[in-house]
């Protein structure tokens, strides 16, 4: 008997032992991947001679911030791009994505998603839901997309037809993670195929990657295969739970300049922006990110295997290829979904005494249930779970700073939902 499971039902203890034995080869695979990615990050830090003075930060306009410029260089080096912009002024992944869109697209241009309809917050940015001012649509920037096939794969025939029919398509967007959908997240290998396909049809179109939840979850990144621009959040993978705010954009130098001019002002662009007290966390977070991301992925593998033993429909399966942090569980009814989510909250280090209740959130169309007992508000590299209350009542579990925490929280959530509530 493992000491940490001793208060769980005997039957569940045995299931957990079986699950840990089952997933052991996959856990070793993730550990090897983590070490490979750690080596790449370390090489970038050594290449750019990171030193104590790089952590000082800047105030006011942020002129001559050597640490900020060095961190940009490290991101560009790791992601194999010409340039990067890593900023606390970018408040989220959605903000970084929006900054990229508005930086590059102009009236009468079309933004085209080849990976289906984007997730809820981006739909608001585009202007196809809600009634907010300042959307792409209000600025005369058009939107189109190709629905995915029934199996969740890209409909290449439809993509080709639309790319050939519409010369106004300036940017093709690829969403790596599933968002609030039941399709699988797209692996880097599949994104590589998408990029090559688009290049054959429209060589000069700008290919953008929404990389949220994806960093360090494989040994390669989409920008290594010809993506022009990519964005993600620092309180997801790349910040390792250390960074309190911020996001990044990496890509071609001229596109980063356009994004910088949009974030700040034309003429100053990425050369301004005070970093105040953020630099040490941003450097340290990026250094820790391969290991922390690996912990979260190992936790997701454990959750997938254990919840499948409980009869739940899970995606990905425990032994499927992983390309992000997200693990989905279809509960089939709102009561079990809410109960499980509440248990995750109760086994969090922060606000464990809180009972999450469904409510409407800005940027989403349905009531949401969310557990997030994190040190940084909204952090999804820390263990959290959330989902819209709509059929099939899918809970999206992501994050986990330590593998041990994920195992404890998930196991106790299974106990409270399926044993104590007699749902099995």
Secondary structure, 3 states (H helix, E strand, C coil): CCHHHCCCCHHHHHHHHHHHHHHHHHHHHHHHHHHHHHHHHHHHHHHCCCCHHHHCCCCCCCCCCHHHHHHHHHHHHHHCCCEEEEECCCCCHHHHHHHHHHHHCCCCCEEEECCCCCCHHHHHHHCCCCCCCCCCHHHCCEEEECCCCCCCCCCHHHHHHHHHHCCCEEEEEEECCCCCCCCCCCCHHHHHHHHHHHHHHCCCCEEEEECCCCCCCCCCCHHHHCCCEEEEECCCHHHCCCCCCCEEEEECHHHHHHHHHHHCCCCCHHHCCCCCCCHHHHHHHHHHHHHHHHHHHHHHHHHHHHHHHCCCEEECCCCCCCCCCCEEEECCCHHHHHHHHHHHHHCCCCCCCCCCCCECCCCCCCCEEEECCCCCCCCCCCCEEEEECCCCCEEEEECCCCHHHHHHHHHHHHHHHHHHCCCC
